Amino acid sequence: MSISEDGRSALKEGEGEEIPSLLARLRDVSGHLIRMGRHIGHLGPRGPEEGPPALVIPGFLASDRTTLELRRHLARGGWRVHGWGKGQNRGAYEGILEDLEEKLDAVSGNDKALVVGWSLGGVMGRELARKRPDKVRAIVTLASPFSGHRKLNNVWREYELVAGHPVDAPPVQQIPDKPPVPTMAIVAQNDGLVAQRAQTGLREESDRVVLLPCGHMQIGKSRPMLRRIMSEIDTFVEK
């Protein structure tokens, strides 16, 4: 498995902006379908009750059921991990950050929480960390399109249809600068939905970038990928 110490150095100027093809998208999503059995299980908090808190935010049209395997791995790593508890993520809306703040306060108590966001969930997580750095230990994004223009993906039309607003004019301001907490971007090199540049960002937009040889759906479901992600989190984040 090839892991870059700084994934940004692996991209030359102008590279990584190619939007994945429809065929790449179909291949990526089909990998998700064969792992549907990993969605079975309870959706409540997992991991040791005394463990440091963690909050996982799902991607567009995903839910806590979708992130279950990811949360299982975090729990095995000693985190007291919580889903976002809001059902299917249907995009940004007025008041989403206030709702996430309320969840963050409930999850973290007197501590700071690790926030892990998959795809759109990572974009939301970065804004949550920007708004509440006092309650966020670190933000880790998985295949999240947080950088560049908002159409560096092949799902923006579906997003606009479901969310009810232009993808480049959301009801929540999105700031590309790095949030004031430790920030790690984990990139799916074979992503069938999101261009690599959008996930990698510029040097000043995160503290660390890690490249994984997987697709958009694999990054949060493939057990080898999840084990590598847990190793990266253990190295990057102070519990």
C-alpha positions as CSV (number, residue, x, y, z in Angstrom):
1,M,0.0,0.0,0.0
2,S,1.4,3.3,-1.0
3,I,1.0,6.1,1.5
4,S,2.4,9.6,0.9
5,E,3.8,11.5,3.8
6,D,2.3,14.6,2.1
7,G,-0.2,13.7,-0.6
8,R,-0.1,17.2,-2.0
9,S,3.5,16.7,-3.2
10,A,2.2,13.8,-5.3
11,L,0.1,16.2,-7.5
12,K,1.7,18.5,-10.0
13,E,0.2,21.8,-11.0
14,G,-3.1,21.3,-12.8
15,E,-3.3,17.6,-12.0
16,G,-6.0,15.9,-10.1
17,E,-8.9,18.1,-11.3
18,E,-10.2,15.5,-13.7
19,I,-13.8,14.7,-12.8
20,P,-14.4,10.9,-12.6
21,S,-16.3,9.4,-15.5
22,L,-19.7,7.7,-15.2
23,L,-18.1,4.3,-15.6
24,A,-15.7,5.1,-12.7
25,R,-18.7,6.2,-10.6
26,L,-20.6,2.9,-11.3
27,R,-17.6,0.9,-10.4
28,D,-17.2,2.8,-7.2
29,V,-20.8,2.5,-6.1
30,S,-21.0,-1.2,-7.0
31,G,-18.3,-1.8,-4.4
32,H,-20.6,-0.2,-1.8
33,L,-23.4,-2.5,-2.7
34,I,-21.4,-5.7,-2.1
35,R,-20.6,-4.5,1.4
36,M,-24.2,-3.7,2.4
37,G,-24.1,-6.5,5.1
38,R,-21.7,-4.3,7.1
39,H,-24.6,-1.9,7.7
40,I,-26.2,-4.3,10.2
41,G,-26.0,-3.5,13.9
42,H,-27.1,-1.1,16.5
43,L,-26.6,2.6,15.8
44,G,-26.0,3.8,19.4
45,P,-22.7,4.9,20.9
46,R,-19.9,2.4,20.6
47,G,-16.6,1.9,22.3
48,P,-15.5,2.2,26.0
49,E,-17.6,4.6,28.0
50,E,-14.4,6.2,29.4
51,G,-12.8,6.5,25.9
52,P,-12.2,9.9,24.3
53,P,-15.3,11.1,22.4
54,A,-15.6,10.9,18.6
55,L,-18.3,12.1,16.2
56,V,-18.8,10.7,12.7
57,I,-20.7,12.7,10.1
58,P,-21.9,10.8,7.0
59,G,-21.7,11.9,3.4
60,F,-24.4,13.0,1.0
61,L,-27.4,10.7,1.0
62,A,-25.7,8.5,3.6
63,S,-26.6,8.0,7.3
64,D,-25.3,6.5,10.5
65,R,-26.1,3.1,9.0
66,T,-23.6,3.8,6.2
67,T,-20.8,4.8,8.6
68,L,-21.3,1.8,10.9
69,E,-18.2,-0.1,9.9
70,L,-16.1,3.0,10.3
71,R,-17.5,3.6,13.7
72,R,-16.9,0.0,14.7
73,H,-13.2,0.5,13.9
74,L,-13.0,3.7,15.8
75,A,-14.6,2.0,18.8
76,R,-12.1,-0.9,18.6
77,G,-9.4,1.8,18.7
78,G,-10.6,3.0,22.1
79,W,-12.8,5.9,21.0
80,R,-16.3,6.4,22.4
81,V,-17.9,7.0,19.0
82,H,-21.2,8.5,18.1
83,G,-23.1,8.8,14.9
84,W,-24.6,12.2,13.9
85,G,-28.2,11.0,14.7
86,K,-29.9,13.0,12.0
87,G,-30.9,10.3,9.5
88,Q,-29.9,10.7,5.9
89,N,-27.6,13.6,5.0
90,R,-29.6,15.5,2.4
91,G,-27.2,18.4,2.1
92,A,-26.6,21.7,3.9
93,Y,-29.5,23.7,5.2
94,E,-30.0,26.8,7.3
95,G,-29.2,25.9,10.9
96,I,-27.1,22.7,10.1
97,L,-24.1,24.0,12.0
98,E,-26.2,24.9,15.1
99,D,-27.6,21.3,15.0
100,L,-24.1,19.9,14.7
101,E,-22.9,22.1,17.6
102,E,-25.7,20.7,19.8
103,K,-24.7,17.2,18.9
104,L,-21.0,18.0,19.5
105,D,-21.8,19.4,23.0
106,A,-23.8,16.3,23.9
107,V,-21.0,14.0,22.7
108,S,-18.0,15.8,24.1
109,G,-19.2,16.8,27.6
110,N,-16.3,18.4,29.3
111,D,-13.8,17.0,26.7
112,K,-12.9,17.7,23.1
113,A,-14.2,15.3,20.4
114,L,-12.5,13.9,17.4
115,V,-14.7,14.7,14.3
116,V,-14.5,12.4,11.3
117,G,-16.4,13.3,8.2
118,W,-16.9,11.2,5.1
119,S,-17.3,13.1,1.8
120,L,-19.8,15.9,2.4
121,G,-19.6,15.1,6.1
122,G,-16.0,16.2,6.1
123,V,-16.9,19.5,4.6
124,M,-19.5,20.0,7.3
125,G,-17.0,18.8,9.9
126,R,-14.4,21.3,8.9
127,E,-16.9,24.2,9.3
128,L,-18.0,22.7,12.7
129,A,-14.4,22.7,13.8
130,R,-13.9,26.2,12.6
131,K,-16.9,27.4,14.6
132,R,-16.2,25.4,17.8
133,P,-12.4,24.8,18.1
134,D,-12.9,24.7,21.8
135,K,-14.8,21.4,21.5
136,V,-13.0,19.7,18.6
137,R,-9.8,17.7,19.2
138,A,-9.1,17.2,15.5
139,I,-11.0,17.0,12.2
140,V,-10.3,14.1,9.8
141,T,-11.9,14.1,6.4
142,L,-12.4,11.0,4.2
143,A,-12.6,11.7,0.4
144,S,-14.2,15.1,1.2
145,P,-14.5,17.8,-1.5
146,F,-13.5,20.7,0.7
147,S,-11.2,22.5,-1.8
148,G,-11.5,24.2,-5.1
149,H,-14.7,24.8,-7.0
150,R,-17.8,22.9,-6.0
151,K,-18.3,21.0,-9.2
152,L,-15.1,19.0,-9.0
153,N,-17.3,15.9,-8.7
154,N,-19.9,14.1,-10.7
155,V,-22.8,14.2,-8.2
156,W,-23.3,18.0,-8.0
157,R,-26.5,17.8,-10.1
158,E,-28.1,15.3,-7.7
159,Y,-27.0,17.4,-4.8
160,E,-28.7,20.5,-6.2
161,L,-31.9,18.5,-6.8
162,V,-32.0,17.0,-3.3
163,A,-30.7,19.9,-1.3
164,G,-32.6,22.6,-3.1
165,H,-29.8,25.1,-3.6
166,P,-26.9,25.6,-6.1
167,V,-23.9,23.6,-5.0
168,D,-21.8,26.7,-5.2
169,A,-24.2,28.8,-3.1
170,P,-25.0,26.8,0.0
171,P,-26.9,28.3,3.0
172,V,-23.7,27.8,5.1
173,Q,-20.6,29.7,4.3
174,Q,-17.7,27.3,3.4
175,I,-14.2,28.7,4.0
176,P,-11.3,26.9,2.4
177,D,-8.7,27.9,5.0
178,K,-7.6,25.3,7.5
179,P,-9.8,25.2,10.7
180,P,-7.9,26.2,13.9
181,V,-7.5,22.6,15.0
182,P,-5.3,19.7,13.8
183,T,-6.7,18.8,10.4
184,M,-6.0,15.7,8.3
185,A,-7.3,14.9,4.8
186,I,-7.4,11.3,3.8
187,V,-7.8,11.0,0.0
188,A,-9.2,8.2,-2.1
189,Q,-6.8,8.0,-5.1
190,N,-9.2,5.9,-7.2
191,D,-12.3,7.9,-6.3
192,G,-15.2,7.5,-8.8
193,L,-17.2,10.5,-7.5
194,V,-14.8,13.3,-6.4
195,A,-11.8,14.7,-8.2
196,Q,-8.6,14.1,-6.2
197,R,-7.6,17.8,-6.1
198,A,-10.8,18.7,-4.3
199,Q,-10.0,16.2,-1.5
200,T,-6.3,17.1,-1.3
201,G,-6.5,20.9,-1.2
202,L,-3.7,23.4,-1.0
203,R,-0.8,23.2,1.4
204,E,-2.3,25.7,3.8
205,E,-5.7,24.0,4.0
206,S,-4.7,21.1,6.2
207,D,-1.9,19.9,8.4
208,R,-1.5,16.4,6.8
209,V,-2.7,14.7,3.7
210,V,-2.7,10.9,3.3
211,L,-3.3,9.1,0.0
212,L,-5.1,5.7,0.0
213,P,-5.4,3.4,-3.0
214,C,-9.2,3.0,-2.9
215,G,-12.4,4.4,-4.1
216,H,-14.9,6.8,-2.6
217,M,-17.1,4.1,-1.0
218,Q,-14.2,1.8,-0.1
219,I,-12.5,4.4,2.1
220,G,-15.2,4.1,4.8
221,K,-16.0,0.4,4.3
222,S,-12.9,-1.6,3.2
223,R,-11.4,-3.2,6.3
224,P,-7.8,-2.9,5.1
225,M,-8.4,0.8,4.4
226,L,-10.1,1.3,7.7
227,R,-7.2,-0.3,9.6
228,R,-4.8,2.1,7.8
229,I,-7.1,5.0,8.6
230,M,-7.1,4.0,12.3
231,S,-3.3,3.8,12.3
232,E,-3.1,7.3,10.8
233,I,-5.5,8.7,13.3
234,D,-3.6,7.1,16.2
235,T,-0.4,8.8,14.9
236,F,-2.0,12.1,14.2
237,V,-4.4,12.7,17.1
238,E,-3.6,13.0,20.7
239,K,-6.2,11.2,22.8
